[in-house]
Amino acid sequence: EQKVEILNSIKGKSKREAEFIVAQELDIEIKQHERLRVQQDESVRLEMTFTKAEMAELARVKELMSHIKPGASMAEVIVHAAKEFIRRKDPLVQKITAADEVLVTKAVPLRVKLAVIQRDKCCQWRHEGRLCGSTFQLEVDHRQSLWAGGDHRIENLQALCSVHNRLKYRREAGIRHC
């Protein structure tokens, strides 16, 4: 009976209206999927949905950057935020400062980590002669582990993605993957 009632209520409605009615009647969350289309000029059209809170945060970023770019579009706001995040967090573009020298502990110094990641640029793991090449979650690894006599010299360090860093550790420690 409920199904018939729902079908009658969505008759003649658009897809979006029908989705909304069905979701309300059945108390279902509407999943919003990003739609990405590469256009003829190689630009990308991206359609996405934001929550009210996320939209408020983007509006705040727009306000904060209004002195730099008055009347910025939301696309310009998102690109600006992405550039700022990369500037602050990407080890490939971070600058090494004198303050970083203070962070030397038993671990690899930050300036050395940055230098290794800037040198290697991607995961250096090789399997059957092929380089992994991932740039996702790069970590600095000792080619020769400290327990085996390795040290923090840059020549003994390499960038590995987190997956291959864990794999290397498990192999060295004799841990089998369950």
N, C-alpha and C positions, 0 to 999 in steps of 0.2 A: 504494500500500500504506500509506504514511504517513497519507494523508488518511483512509482507512477506519479506521485505528487511532485517529486523533484523533477522528473522528466517534463511534466506539464509546465512547471515554473520556468524551465530554461528554454522552452520552445520559442523559437524566433529571436533568441538573444545572441549576442556576439560571443565568441569563444571566451573572451576575458570576463564578460558578465556571467556566463555559465559557470566558469571556474569559481568565481566569487560566490555564487549562489550555492553550488555543490559544497564548497569548503565550509560555508556557514552552516548549512543544514547538517553536515556530517561531522562538524567540528574538526576539520582537517586543515593543517597548515599548508598554504600554497607555496610550493618551492619555486623560487625565482632563479632561473638559470641565466648565466651571462651568455650573451649572444655576441659572437665575434665574427666579423666579416672583413676579409681583405678586399679592398677596392682596387679598381683598375690602376690607379696611380700609386699603388702599394701602401697607401695610408690604410688605417684600420678603423672600422666602425665598431664601437663597443657599446653594448646596451646592458645595463646592470641595474639592480634594485638595491636601494639603501634603506635601512631602518630609519625611523625618525631621529634616533640618537646619532646615528652615523651622519645623517644629513646635517644635523646641528653642528657636528664637529667640522664638516666640510665648510659650512657657512662661516664658522669661526675662523678657519684658515683663510677664507676669502676676505674676511674683515681684516685680519692681521696683515695680509699682503696687499691691502688696498692702497697703501702708500707707494708700493712698488709697481703695481699694475691695477689702476682703478678700472672697475667694470670687467674684471677677469671672468671668463667663462668657467664653468665647472671643470671642463677638460684642462684648462690652464691651471686651475687650482690643484688638480690631481697631479699633473706633470710637475708643478713647482714642488709639491710635497714629496714626490718621488725623487727629484733631484736633490732636495735637501737631505733626505734619508740616505741616499747614496753618498753624498758628501760627508756625512757624519759617520756612517757605518761600514762603507765598503773598504776592505783592507787594500784593494788595488789602487785606491786614490788617496788614502790617508797619508798625511805628512807626519814624519817622525820629528818630535820636538825634544828639547833638552829635558823637559819634565818627564818624558818617557824613560830617561836614563835612571831615574829614581826607582822605577818599578822592578829593578833587578832583584830576583829572589832565587830560590832553588829551581824555579821554573824557567823556561826560556824567556828572556827579556822581551817585552813588547816590541821594541825597535827591531829585534832580530826576527820575531814572528812576522812583522809587517814586511821586512825585507825579503823573507822567504816567499811569502804569498805574492808579493810584487814580482819577484823573480820567476816563480813557477807559473803563476796565473791560473793553473788548473790542477786537478788531481794527477799525480805522477805515477799512480798504480799501473802496472803493466801486466796484462794477461794474454798469453799466446802472442806476444810481440805487439799488442795493441795498447795504446795509452787510453786510460779511462777518460781523461779530459773534462770531467765534471767540474763545474764552478760552484756547485751547491754545497753549503756547509763545509767549507775548507777548514782543515785543521793542520797544525804543524806537527810533524812526526819525525822522530829520530831514525835515520836509516839504520844506524847501529844503535840499538837500545842502550840506555844508561847502564842497565844491569849487566850488559855485555861489554862494557868499556867505552861506550859512546859518550859524546859530550855535546855541549850546546853550540859548537862552532857551526857557522852557516853552511859549511860544506857537508856537514853530517845531518842536515835537516832537509825535509821535503814537505811539500803540500800534498795532503791526501784528503779526499772527501771523507766524511764521518763513517760511511759504510766500509770503505777500504781500510781506514785506520783501525776500526774494530776488528775487521777480518785479520789484519796483520797481527794485532795483539793476540787474538785467539790462537792463531797459528804458532806464534812465538811461545805462548804460555801452554800450548798443548791442549787447549780447550776445544772439544768437539761441539759442533753446532747441533742442538737438539731438534 
